[in-house]
C-alpha cells in the first residue's frame, strides 16, 4: 500500500489533497517534525533530505510535493490527474505542475524577506511577474488547464491557499480568490483540511 509521510502545518497538505483526489487507498504516516522525527535514520531512507512530505509505494520512495504529485498522476493514470503523455496539453500541465515550487515559493520568500534579487538572475523573475502570469492563466479558468482539473491545480491551489488565504503574504486578487474558492469547494480538499486539522 502507498504510504504518505506527512505532518500538519507543512507542505504535506498538497499531498494529502492529492491522495484524497486520487481515490487510491493509502496509509498516512504521521511524521512529527516538531520532535525531529523526520531526521530519524529510518525516515532518511525514504527521504534523505529529512523533510515532509514523502511517499513510499512498494520499492519506490520519493520526497518533494510536486514530484509526488507527478508520480501518482503518472503511475496511476486511472486517477485522471494528468493529461496523457501524447496529449498536447501535457506541456502546459508540466509547466504549471512545477510552477509552485519553482516560482510561487521563491516569490513568497522574496516578498516575506524583502530580499532584492535582480530579475535577470532570479530564476522566477520577480514576485510581481510570477503573480501577474498566474493571474492571467487563472482568469481563463476554471482550472489551470481550462475545464479539466489536474495535479497541477493541486500544486498551484496549495501554493495560493498558503500565500493568499492562510498567511496573507500575497495580496488577494479576484482571480486568485475565485480559484481558491473553487479548490476549497472540492470534497477532496475539504477532507485533506479535516485530516490536517486533526
Backbone as CSV, one residue per row, in Angstrom:
resi,resn,N_x,N_y,N_z,CA_x,CA_y,CA_z,C_x,C_y,C_z
1,UNK,0.842,-1.201,0.000,0.000,0.000,0.000,0.879,1.254,0.000
2,UNK,0.394,2.300,-0.647,1.096,3.584,-0.666,1.142,4.142,0.749
3,UNK,2.310,4.633,1.144,2.458,5.285,2.442,2.810,6.743,2.208
4,UNK,2.027,7.629,2.796,2.301,9.060,2.726,2.789,9.521,4.081
5,UNK,4.023,10.009,4.115,4.607,10.558,5.341,4.294,12.048,5.364
6,UNK,3.653,12.486,6.419,3.148,13.851,6.435,3.222,14.430,7.850
7,UNK,3.038,15.728,7.916,2.977,16.430,9.186,2.024,17.606,9.032
8,UNK,1.226,17.903,10.050,0.344,19.078,9.958,1.156,20.362,9.811
9,UNK,0.508,21.397,9.280,1.110,22.722,9.130,2.414,22.663,8.345
10,UNK,2.375,21.949,7.240,3.559,21.812,6.401,3.132,21.687,4.941
11,UNK,4.120,21.515,4.068,3.824,21.308,2.645,3.107,19.987,2.400
12,UNK,2.942,19.200,3.427,2.245,17.924,3.289,0.817,18.096,2.806
13,UNK,0.239,19.278,3.032,-1.172,19.452,2.664,-1.423,19.104,1.204
14,UNK,-0.545,19.539,0.317,-0.782,19.289,-1.110,-0.831,17.790,-1.406
15,UNK,-0.016,17.002,-0.702,-0.026,15.564,-0.975,-1.204,14.869,-0.292
16,UNK,-1.655,15.391,0.834,-2.906,14.877,1.416,-4.052,15.108,0.433
17,UNK,-4.101,16.328,-0.106,-5.143,16.665,-1.072,-5.021,15.762,-2.303
18,UNK,-3.804,15.582,-2.798,-3.569,14.705,-3.943,-4.124,13.305,-3.693
19,UNK,-3.757,12.720,-2.563,-4.183,11.350,-2.290,-5.691,11.263,-2.122
20,UNK,-6.287,12.278,-1.541,-7.752,12.283,-1.424,-8.406,12.424,-2.801
21,UNK,-7.836,13.238,-3.677,-8.357,13.363,-5.053,-8.196,12.059,-5.821
22,UNK,-7.091,11.359,-5.575,-6.779,10.164,-6.368,-7.768,9.034,-6.147
23,UNK,-8.326,8.948,-4.958,-9.205,7.835,-4.635,-8.460,6.538,-4.364
24,UNK,-7.135,6.584,-4.385,-6.329,5.390,-4.142,-6.262,5.089,-2.649
25,UNK,-6.215,3.808,-2.277,-6.007,3.504,-0.863,-4.582,3.887,-0.467
26,UNK,-4.451,4.476,0.692,-3.117,4.860,1.164,-3.102,4.916,2.679
27,UNK,-1.916,4.778,3.226,-1.723,4.869,4.663,-1.033,6.184,4.981
28,UNK,-1.580,6.923,5.929,-0.941,8.153,6.379,-0.011,7.821,7.541
29,UNK,1.233,8.226,7.403,2.215,8.008,8.465,2.578,9.374,9.030
30,UNK,2.035,9.683,10.194,2.290,10.978,10.826,3.766,11.063,11.204
31,UNK,4.417,12.109,10.738,5.839,12.320,10.979,5.956,13.662,11.687
32,UNK,6.101,13.610,12.991,6.043,14.817,13.814,7.342,15.611,13.691
33,UNK,7.321,16.634,12.841,8.535,17.421,12.617,8.897,18.276,13.835
34,UNK,7.942,18.480,14.742,8.256,19.264,15.946,9.169,18.490,16.892
35,UNK,9.232,17.166,16.732,10.096,16.345,17.581,11.331,15.853,16.828
36,UNK,11.453,16.249,15.557,12.599,15.822,14.764,12.458,14.441,14.163
37,UNK,11.233,13.909,14.112,11.007,12.560,13.579,11.490,12.416,12.137
38,UNK,11.518,13.519,11.406,11.947,13.473,10.000,13.454,13.298,9.860
39,UNK,14.171,13.350,10.962,15.627,13.158,10.934,16.038,11.755,11.401
40,UNK,15.062,10.926,11.749,15.345,9.560,12.200,15.938,8.758,11.039
41,UNK,16.873,7.851,11.324,17.519,7.073,10.257,16.543,6.345,9.338
42,UNK,15.480,5.771,9.888,14.515,5.058,9.048,13.807,6.008,8.086
43,UNK,13.497,7.204,8.586,12.834,8.166,7.707,13.785,8.673,6.626
44,UNK,15.034,8.876,6.965,16.009,9.366,5.981,16.223,8.368,4.843
45,UNK,15.874,7.102,5.057,15.920,6.124,3.967,14.831,6.412,2.941
46,UNK,13.728,6.986,3.393,12.627,7.355,2.491,12.935,8.689,1.831
47,UNK,13.328,9.675,2.631,13.660,10.996,2.098,14.944,11.498,2.758
48,UNK,16.073,11.360,2.063,17.364,11.767,2.642,17.434,13.248,3.019
49,UNK,16.540,14.069,2.482,16.524,15.485,2.858,15.920,15.708,4.245
50,UNK,15.257,14.689,4.771,14.671,14.831,6.100,13.564,15.851,6.148
51,UNK,12.726,15.853,5.091,11.600,16.791,5.017,10.325,16.002,4.760
52,UNK,9.201,16.646,5.034,7.907,16.092,4.640,7.331,17.004,3.572
53,UNK,6.527,16.443,2.698,6.054,15.068,2.644,7.060,14.144,1.953
54,UNK,6.788,12.862,2.118,7.495,11.828,1.374,6.501,10.715,1.109
55,UNK,6.834,9.884,0.159,5.913,8.829,-0.230,6.698,7.560,-0.512
56,UNK,6.136,6.435,-0.084,6.697,5.125,-0.416,5.598,4.315,-1.082
57,UNK,5.929,3.712,-2.200,4.978,2.910,-2.965,5.719,1.672,-3.438
58,UNK,5.627,0.603,-2.661,6.419,-0.582,-2.973,7.895,-0.254,-2.847
59,UNK,8.653,-0.499,-3.916,10.088,-0.215,-3.899,10.408,1.234,-4.242
60,UNK,9.418,2.006,-4.627,9.639,3.412,-4.984,9.480,4.293,-3.747
61,UNK,10.394,5.251,-3.590,10.312,6.212,-2.483,10.770,7.561,-3.002
62,UNK,10.067,8.610,-2.621,10.450,9.942,-3.067,9.919,11.005,-2.131
63,UNK,10.562,12.165,-2.207,10.127,13.344,-1.492,9.774,14.424,-2.491
64,UNK,9.475,15.614,-1.992,9.099,16.795,-2.780,7.652,16.680,-3.258
65,UNK,6.837,17.607,-2.799,5.391,17.553,-3.049,5.050,17.496,-4.535
66,UNK,5.659,18.350,-5.351,5.325,18.348,-6.777,5.752,17.048,-7.444
67,UNK,6.891,16.495,-7.016,7.347,15.209,-7.570,6.375,14.098,-7.184
68,UNK,5.865,14.147,-5.968,4.880,13.156,-5.530,3.612,13.285,-6.367
69,UNK,3.191,14.512,-6.622,2.017,14.724,-7.485,2.251,14.141,-8.879
70,UNK,3.421,14.405,-9.442,3.750,13.881,-10.772,3.776,12.358,-10.755
71,UNK,4.374,11.785,-9.733,4.494,10.329,-9.644,3.119,9.663,-9.591
72,UNK,2.277,10.107,-8.683,0.954,9.490,-8.526,0.129,9.652,-9.805
73,UNK,0.133,10.844,-10.384,-0.661,11.084,-11.594,-0.196,10.206,-12.754
74,UNK,1.111,9.976,-12.861,1.638,9.155,-13.961,1.582,7.663,-13.657
75,UNK,1.890,7.292,-12.435,1.913,5.869,-12.063,0.513,5.280,-12.043
76,UNK,-0.469,6.120,-11.740,-1.858,5.667,-11.644,-2.738,6.509,-12.571
77,UNK,-2.653,6.276,-13.882,-3.392,7.103,-14.837,-4.914,7.035,-14.659
78,UNK,-5.388,5.990,-13.999,-6.830,5.884,-13.757,-7.343,7.019,-12.870
79,UNK,-6.442,7.712,-12.180,-6.859,8.845,-11.347,-7.262,10.051,-12.200
80,UNK,-6.840,10.058,-13.453,-7.144,11.160,-14.392,-6.670,12.514,-13.849
81,UNK,-5.499,12.499,-13.218,-4.941,13.731,-12.662,-3.885,14.366,-13.562
82,UNK,-3.664,13.776,-14.744,-2.677,14.331,-15.680,-3.089,14.002,-17.102
83,UNK,-2.848,14.929,-18.044,-3.053,14.591,-19.450,-2.075,13.488,-19.860
84,UNK,-2.475,12.687,-20.799,-1.609,11.619,-21.301,-0.333,12.210,-21.900
85,UNK,0.711,11.419,-21.940,1.999,11.860,-22.482,1.849,12.344,-23.921
86,UNK,0.911,11.785,-24.662,0.706,12.170,-26.070,-0.222,13.364,-26.236
87,UNK,-0.817,13.839,-25.172,-1.757,14.962,-25.213,-0.973,16.267,-25.298
88,UNK,-1.289,17.156,-26.247,-0.571,18.432,-26.349,-0.642,19.282,-25.070
89,UNK,-1.693,19.090,-24.266,-1.811,19.851,-23.006,-0.779,19.424,-21.972
90,UNK,-0.114,18.304,-22.244,0.873,17.778,-21.302,1.996,18.794,-21.033
91,UNK,2.396,19.526,-22.055,3.476,20.511,-21.889,3.095,21.575,-20.869
92,UNK,1.914,22.165,-21.027,1.479,23.195,-20.068,1.223,22.594,-18.695
93,UNK,0.716,21.376,-18.664,0.498,20.693,-17.387,1.811,20.604,-16.601
94,UNK,2.867,20.159,-17.259,4.160,20.040,-16.574,4.682,21.400,-16.120
95,UNK,4.514,22.405,-16.979,4.949,23.752,-16.600,4.249,24.194,-15.319
96,UNK,2.924,24.059,-15.274,2.172,24.524,-14.115,2.376,23.624,-12.899
97,UNK,2.586,22.332,-13.121,2.809,21.408,-12.011,4.006,21.850,-11.172
98,UNK,5.044,22.330,-11.858,6.269,22.724,-11.150,6.376,24.233,-10.942
99,UNK,5.356,24.989,-11.317,5.363,26.434,-11.140,5.345,26.809,-9.656
100,UNK,4.624,26.040,-8.863,4.534,26.377,-7.438,5.888,26.289,-6.746
101,UNK,6.603,25.148,-6.820,7.893,25.120,-6.120,8.980,25.964,-6.771
102,UNK,8.902,26.171,-8.098,9.988,26.900,-8.761,9.727,28.397,-8.897
103,UNK,8.477,28.818,-8.780,8.163,30.247,-8.930,7.380,30.821,-7.742
104,UNK,6.267,30.170,-7.372,5.441,30.720,-6.287,6.205,30.755,-4.968
105,UNK,6.826,29.632,-4.599,7.525,29.603,-3.308,8.680,30.600,-3.237
106,UNK,9.546,30.687,-4.252,10.596,31.715,-4.178,10.026,33.138,-4.149
107,UNK,8.929,33.367,-4.877,8.321,34.699,-4.876,7.787,35.043,-3.485
108,UNK,7.195,34.059,-2.806,6.711,34.277,-1.441,7.885,34.622,-0.522
109,UNK,8.962,33.878,-0.651,10.148,34.152,0.180,10.680,35.552,-0.106
110,UNK,10.693,35.932,-1.384,11.150,37.274,-1.746,10.272,38.343,-1.087
111,UNK,8.957,38.143,-1.130,8.030,39.101,-0.518,8.220,39.135,0.997
112,UNK,8.276,37.951,1.610,8.339,37.846,3.066,9.636,38.434,3.624
113,UNK,10.749,38.138,2.979,12.047,38.589,3.488,12.448,39.971,2.966
114,UNK,11.708,40.443,1.953,12.009,41.735,1.318,13.405,41.750,0.688
115,UNK,13.856,40.587,0.265,15.156,40.473,-0.397,15.036,41.033,-1.814
116,UNK,15.974,41.862,-2.173,16.029,42.389,-3.532,16.903,41.464,-4.376
117,UNK,16.298,40.867,-5.372,17.028,39.970,-6.272,16.840,40.511,-7.678
118,UNK,17.916,40.761,-8.414,17.761,41.256,-9.786,16.949,40.264,-10.620
119,UNK,15.963,40.756,-11.340,15.115,39.866,-12.139,15.913,39.095,-13.181
120,UNK,17.041,39.639,-13.589,17.857,38.942,-14.589,18.549,37.710,-14.023
121,UNK,18.697,37.641,-12.702,19.374,36.492,-12.101,18.443,35.596,-11.297
122,UNK,17.254,36.083,-10.944,16.303,35.272,-10.187,15.624,34.291,-11.136
123,UNK,15.672,33.024,-10.806,15.072,32.004,-11.674,13.582,32.232,-11.873
124,UNK,12.909,32.861,-10.911,11.479,33.122,-11.001,11.165,34.500,-11.578
125,UNK,12.162,35.261,-11.953,11.933,36.607,-12.476,11.745,37.580,-11.328
126,UNK,10.500,37.862,-11.008,10.176,38.708,-9.859,8.843,38.248,-9.301
127,UNK,8.592,38.584,-8.042,7.324,38.210,-7.421,6.150,38.794,-8.198
128,UNK,6.281,40.033,-8.628,5.209,40.661,-9.392,4.932,39.894,-10.678
129,UNK,5.978,39.543,-11.383,5.812,38.792,-12.632,5.149,37.438,-12.376
130,UNK,5.581,36.733,-11.341,5.010,35.420,-11.019,3.503,35.529,-10.838
131,UNK,3.066,36.487,-10.042,1.645,36.561,-9.728,0.837,37.190,-10.862
132,UNK,1.454,38.032,-11.670,0.767,38.543,-12.861,0.530,37.426,-13.878
133,UNK,1.552,36.609,-14.112,1.435,35.493,-15.063,0.397,34.487,-14.573
134,UNK,0.429,34.187,-13.290,-0.522,33.237,-12.724,-1.944,33.774,-12.794
135,UNK,-2.113,35.064,-12.492,-3.443,35.670,-12.571,-3.998,35.563,-13.986
136,UNK,-3.192,35.873,-14.987,-3.650,35.808,-16.386,-4.079,34.384,-16.749
137,UNK,-3.344,33.387,-16.272,-3.686,31.994,-16.576,-4.971,31.575,-15.882
138,UNK,-5.162,32.018,-14.655,-6.329,31.588,-13.882,-7.606,32.304,-14.300
139,UNK,-7.489,33.459,-14.929,-8.679,34.172,-15.386,-9.430,33.385,-16.450
140,UNK,-8.716,32.498,-17.152,-9.353,31.690,-18.205,-10.208,30.595,-17.588
141,UNK,-9.764,30.000,-16.497,-10.427,29.022,-15.655,-11.320,28.004,-16.344
142,UNK,-11.997,27.218,-15.555,-11.996,27.282,-14.094,-10.715,26.701,-13.464
143,UNK,-9.994,25.859,-14.227,-8.771,25.245,-13.712,-7.588,25.709,-14.534
144,UNK,-6.393,25.377,-14.109,-5.186,25.894,-14.765,-5.079,25.423,-16.216
145,UNK,-5.649,24.251,-16.525,-5.650,23.758,-17.911,-6.976,24.003,-18.611
146,UNK,-7.860,24.749,-17.986,-9.170,25.004,-18.587,-10.259,24.257,-17.832
147,UNK,-10.974,23.403,-18.537,-12.122,22.714,-17.926,-11.723,21.522,-17.055
148,UNK,-10.527,20.997,-17.248,-10.148,19.756,-16.573,-9.223,19.999,-15.384
149,UNK,-9.646,19.529,-14.215,-8.826,19.592,-13.006,-7.668,18.608,-13.151
150,UNK,-6.491,18.980,-12.643,-5.324,18.100,-12.726,-4.458,18.258,-11.474
151,UNK,-3.424,17.434,-11.392,-2.479,17.539,-10.277,-1.813,18.906,-10.249
152,UNK,-1.723,19.569,-11.401,-1.153,20.922,-11.418,-2.004,21.884,-10.586
153,UNK,-3.315,21.661,-10.560,-4.175,22.505,-9.721,-3.906,22.264,-8.239
154,UNK,-3.456,21.072,-7.912,-3.138,20.788,-6.513,-1.906,21.586,-6.084
155,UNK,-0.868,21.608,-6.920,0.327,22.364,-6.527,0.047,23.872,-6.557
156,UNK,-0.630,24.347,-7.592,-0.951,25.782,-7.694,-1.943,26.181,-6.599
157,UNK,-3.001,25.392,-6.443,-4.024,25.702,-5.441,-3.469,25.703,-4.025
158,UNK,-2.601,24.736,-3.724,-1.990,24.695,-2.386,-1.112,25.918,-2.158
159,UNK,-0.323,26.279,-3.176,0.549,27.444,-3.053,-0.230,28.725,-2.827
160,UNK,-1.297,28.912,-3.598,-2.104,30.132,-3.438,-2.876,30.127,-2.125
161,UNK,-3.405,28.984,-1.742,-4.125,28.888,-0.481,-3.213,29.302,0.674
162,UNK,-1.987,28.812,0.643,-0.998,29.144,1.670,-0.664,30.636,1.633
163,UNK,-0.357,31.147,0.438,0.167,32.506,0.299,-0.891,33.590,0.450
164,UNK,-2.085,33.331,-0.075,-3.131,34.364,-0.098,-4.100,34.205,1.069
165,UNK,-4.671,33.019,1.212,-5.747,32.822,2.191,-5.232,32.631,3.615
166,UNK,-4.290,31.725,3.808,-3.889,31.377,5.173,-2.943,32.390,5.810
167,UNK,-1.911,32.783,5.065,-0.887,33.635,5.663,-0.863,35.058,5.127
168,UNK,-1.714,35.336,4.135,-1.877,36.697,3.611,-0.535,37.358,3.276
169,UNK,0.376,36.571,2.718,1.677,37.100,2.296,1.600,37.715,0.911
170,UNK,0.625,37.270,0.135,0.449,37.756,-1.230,-0.905,38.438,-1.287
171,UNK,-0.974,39.666,-1.806,-2.258,40.362,-1.879,-3.276,39.566,-2.694
172,UNK,-4.475,39.583,-2.203,-5.577,38.910,-2.874,-5.880,39.590,-4.207
173,UNK,-6.306,38.813,-5.182,-6.763,39.314,-6.482,-8.043,38.550,-6.804
174,UNK,-8.978,39.144,-7.530,-10.242,38.445,-7.811,-10.041,37.060,-8.426
175,UNK,-9.123,36.914,-9.364,-8.904,35.599,-9.995,-8.372,34.595,-8.987
176,UNK,-7.527,35.053,-8.064,-6.986,34.156,-7.036,-8.094,33.730,-6.076
177,UNK,-8.892,34.702,-5.629,-9.959,34.391,-4.674,-10.953,33.394,-5.269
178,UNK,-11.325,33.596,-6.529,-12.289,32.694,-7.181,-11.701,31.295,-7.337
179,UNK,-10.429,31.224,-7.696,-9.762,29.934,-7.883,-9.630,29.193,-6.549
180,UNK,-9.192,29.897,-5.522,-9.072,29.273,-4.202,-10.433,28.774,-3.736
181,UNK,-11.485,29.548,-3.981,-12.835,29.119,-3.591,-13.235,27.836,-4.325
182,UNK,-12.880,27.736,-5.608,-13.186,26.506,-6.358,-12.409,25.320,-5.792
183,UNK,-11.156,25.552,-5.445,-10.353,24.485,-4.838,-10.967,24.039,-3.516
184,UNK,-11.311,25.012,-2.691,-11.860,24.702,-1.364,-13.204,24.000,-1.436
185,UNK,-13.933,24.180,-2.526,-15.245,23.537,-2.683,-15.122,22.056,-3.032
186,UNK,-13.928,21.629,-3.438,-13.739,20.227,-3.808,-13.787,19.347,-2.545
187,UNK,-14.564,18.267,-2.575,-14.643,17.393,-1.403,-13.275,16.868,-0.955
188,UNK,-12.375,16.569,-1.894,-11.051,16.058,-1.524,-10.248,17.118,-0.775
189,UNK,-10.359,18.382,-1.172,-9.697,19.481,-0.452,-10.231,19.533,0.978
190,UNK,-11.546,19.438,1.109,-12.168,19.516,2.431,-11.739,18.352,3.316
191,UNK,-11.637,17.149,2.728,-11.181,16.005,3.517,-9.728,16.204,3.956
192,UNK,-8.889,16.719,3.042,-7.485,16.965,3.380,-7.374,17.998,4.504
193,UNK,-8.166,19.049,4.441,-8.153,20.056,5.514,-8.570,19.452,6.844
194,UNK,-9.558,18.575,6.803,-10.034,17.923,8.026,-8.934,17.028,8.609
195,UNK,-8.244,16.289,7.738,-7.139,15.432,8.189,-6.027,16.287,8.794
196,UNK,-5.665,17.358,8.100,-4.568,18.216,8.556,-4.890,18.902,9.873
197,UNK,-6.182,19.186,10.093,-6.586,19.852,11.327,-6.601,18.892,12.510
198,UNK,-6.573,17.589,12.211,-6.541,16.592,13.278,-7.920,16.252,13.710
